[in-house]
Amino acid sequence: MIKIAISGAAGRMGRRIVALAIESEQFDIVSALERSGHERLGADAGELAGAGTFGVPLTDALADQPQVLIDFSQPEATLEWLAACRERGAAMVIGTTGLTESQLSEVADAASDVAIVHAANMSLGVNLLMRVAAEVAKALGEDYD
């Protein structure tokens, strides 16, 4: 089983990832993370995800050693988890939106130390549309109006 931590676990995407990880039985959720002071800290991650009691509480600290941290949080939290992953040698999947150019540079720098998958939008359809739009723009050229 792959040991995972999920940051932003009380959010919409985080809850869905928790539910899918529980359902798949291929992952060991070692941490369900949220920001310090979050109103749902201590709640069972499985219950928040609608998957029933799971025994992993929502916390603001990385309690165990994940192999992969899946992050759908806020940019500032992403950088904190990025540093934690670098220290631990854990891979990271980043789905956080709104990262600045300097924050993206930090992500790129960390990718020299740990495996990182980063996409501002995880939708296959949106990513395909962005690729097609880039190809259309390239084919039309810079002089096209």
Disulfide bonds with the S-S distance in Angstrom:
none
